[in-house]
Amino acid sequence: TILKFHRTHKTNIFLNETMFSFQSKPVLLFAILGALSAQTASACADDVTYKFALGSGAKNPGKMVDCSWLTKKAKKAAARKATYCPTVSDKCMKTCDDCPVPPANCPAFPKEFVEPALADTTIADGKIWVWDANPLCLGTVYTDNAGCTEVGEAYGVCTDLSATNKDCVDTWEIYDANGNYGTLITRGLYSMLSSVVVGGTGCFKGAGGTVLAEQKYEGESEVWKYNLSDVQLA
């Protein structure tokens, strides 16, 4: 699921569902996310923990089965995949032959860009920062919008964990003059200045790895510098 956080949303679905049970141990959460991110990028595989219910036309409707059931009987495999893969392929990628195949131009995606904090604002009495459609400018230096070679847009949210730390989710739409590379989603602790890849589309479907961040000030402008050299495509 691709989540975008616009200022008008004034809520944080991803954090509400996932973060607060880890609030006392946020570093543990990001260690887990990092391990999962590395695993995602290294192989295309079925989710071995996933089960789905058989439909009304099955011999045992409602029975819970895993991905391997789809091809357990060779003579029925094609029919089972045709029936169930349209709804379970995200979890049964290998069995449903839905492993990510990145477009040929994917390795050329920009590895370094800067994001001026133009649209940042706070909600919830200053406990949540959100931003909407900040430009992503190619390179490592930002002077002004006139000098920005735009390679995407940034959306995101940071929620206070303590007086000195935040849990941040970034969503980047990355493109060039010839088209869209895709959407990349990362999550990390503000204090660590790095985040792990947790989702994506297009070139970044099935990607893993980490993104390094650096906060800078160019004159009076707050600027975030990002390095995507460690992002691993599927």
TIGULO-522987 format. One record per residue (C-alpha): chain; x, y, z. Coordinates in steps of 0.2 Angstrom, whole numbers. Layout:
# TIGULO-522987
   mol       u       v       w
     A       X       Y       Z
...
This chain:
# TIGULO-522987
   mol       u       v       w
     A       0       0       0
     A       7      17      -5
     A       4      30       8
     A       5      49       4
     A       4      61      19
     A      -3      78      13
     A      -6      92      25
     A     -24      91      24
     A     -25      73      30
     A     -20      78      48
     A     -17      60      53
     A      -4      47      52
     A     -11      30      47
     A       5      21      45
     A      11      26      63
     A      -6      23      71
     A      -5       5      65
     A      13       1      67
     A      23      13      78
     A      16      15      95
     A      18      -3     101
     A      37       0      98
     A      37      18     106
     A      48      13     120
     A      60       4     109
     A      60      13      92
     A      78       7      88
     A      72     -11      88
     A      58      -7      76
     A      70       1      64
     A      82     -14      65
     A      68     -25      61
     A      63     -14      46
     A      81     -14      40
     A      82     -33      40
     A      66     -34      31
     A      71     -21      18
     A      87     -30      14
     A      78     -47      12
     A      65     -39       0
     A      79     -33     -11
     A      88     -49     -12
     A      75     -61     -18
     A      58     -63     -25
     A      48     -75     -13
     A      31     -79      -7
     A      26     -73      11
     A      27     -90      20
     A      16     -83      34
     A       2     -78      23
     A     -14     -88      21
     A     -30     -84      12
     A     -48     -91      12
     A     -54    -102      -3
     A     -69     -95     -12
     A     -87    -101     -13
     A     -83    -112     -29
     A     -69    -122     -20
     A     -72    -139     -13
     A     -69    -133       4
     A     -75    -114       4
     A     -67    -104      18
     A     -53    -115      21
     A     -37    -106      24
     A     -22    -111      13
     A      -5    -104      10
     A       3     -99      -7
     A      10    -117     -10
     A      -8    -123     -12
     A      -9    -114     -28
     A       3    -126     -37
     A       1    -141     -25
     A      -8    -151     -39
     A       0    -149     -56
     A     -16    -152     -65
     A     -26    -139     -56
     A     -12    -126     -54
     A     -16    -115     -69
     A     -35    -114     -64
     A     -30    -110     -46
     A     -18     -97     -51
     A     -30     -89     -63
     A     -44     -88     -50
     A     -33     -82     -35
     A     -17     -74     -41
     A     -26     -57     -46
     A     -30     -55     -27
     A     -15     -63     -18
     A       0     -60     -30
     A       7     -47     -18
     A       9     -60      -5
     A      12     -75     -17
     A      24     -66     -29
     A      35     -81     -34
     A      20     -93     -36
     A      10     -81     -46
     A      24     -76     -57
     A      23     -58     -51
     A      41     -54     -47
     A      46     -36     -50
     A      54     -33     -67
     A      61     -15     -67
     A      61      -5     -83
     A      77      -5     -92
     A      81      14     -87
     A      79      10     -68
     A      98       9     -64
     A      99      27     -70
     A      88      34     -56
     A      96      50     -47
     A     106      44     -33
     A     109      62     -25
     A      96      76     -23
     A      92      90     -11
     A      74      94      -4
     A      71     112       2
     A      59     112      16
     A      46     124       7
     A      30     116      12
     A      34     110      30
     A      21     114      43
     A      15     107      60
     A      -1     100      66
     A      -7      92      83
     A       1     106      93
     A      17     105      85
     A      20      86      88
     A      18      81      70
     A      27      89      55
     A      20      86      38
     A      26      92      20
     A      17      91       3
     A      26      92     -14
     A      43      99      -9
     A      53      99     -25
     A      68      86     -26
     A      83      95     -34
     A      96      85     -43
     A     114      87     -35
     A     120      91     -18
     A     118     110     -17
     A     102     121     -17
     A     102     139     -20
     A      85     144     -25
     A      70     137     -36
     A      77     145     -51
     A      92     134     -50
     A      83     118     -46
     A      84     104     -59
     A      68      95     -53
     A      69      76     -52
     A      54      73     -41
     A      42      78     -27
     A      43      74      -8
     A      29      71       4
     A      31      65      22
     A      27      66      40
     A      37      66      56
     A      29      62      73
     A      37      66      90
     A      43      51     100
     A      52      62     113
     A      59      80     115
     A      74      75     104
     A      68      62      92
     A      55      59      79
     A      48      44      68
     A      48      49      50
     A      41      42      34
     A      46      50      17
     A      37      47       1
     A      47      52     -15
     A      40      53     -32
     A      56      52     -43
     A      56      56     -62
     A      66      63     -76
     A      63      72     -92
     A      59      55    -100
     A      47      48     -88
     A      43      42     -70
     A      55      31     -61
     A      42      27     -48
     A      38      30     -29
     A      50      26     -15
     A      45      26       3
     A      57      26      18
     A      55      26      36
     A      68      31      50
     A      72      40      66
     A      76      58      64
     A      91      57      75
     A      99      43      65
     A      99      53      48
     A      96      37      39
     A      80      28      34
     A      76      10      27
     A      66       7      11
     A      49       0      16
     A      39       1      -1
     A      39       7     -18
     A      32       7     -36
     A      39       6     -53
     A      58       5     -53
     A      57       4     -34
     A      44     -11     -32
     A      53     -24     -21
     A      68     -12     -18
     A      77     -12      -2
     A      92      -4       7
     A      94      13      15
     A      94      31      12
     A     107      43      20
     A     101      61      25
     A     110      77      30
     A     101      92      36
     A     109     109      30
     A     105     127      29
     A     108     137      13
     A     106     155      19
     A      89     155      28
     A      82     139      19
     A      82     123      28
     A      88     109      15
     A      88      91      16
     A     102      82       6
     A      99      63       2
     A     110      50      -5
     A     102      34     -12
     A     117      25     -17
     A     113      11      -6
     A      95       8     -13
     A      95      -9     -20
     A      83     -12     -34
     A      74     -29     -35
